Amino acid sequence: MALTLRERGIPAWALKGGLAAWQRAGYPTEPKAVEQATQIEDVCPECGRPMAEHAVPTP
């Protein structure tokens, strides 16, 4: 990951031992909300937006 970021011009370094070592050392982390799993049928193949955005309301 660090290499990818550096290739994009973002200063980054790999953590020896990774995230687990970071957490064992007591450094802070932030929680991330879990994203709902998306099924391939839920995404429009033409625009990549959720199919629900294309739904036509019924009267």
Buried (B, 14 or more C-beta within 10 A) or exposed (E): EEEEEEEEEEEEEEBEEEEEEBEEEEEEEEEEEEEEEEEEEEEEEEEEEEEEEEEEEEE
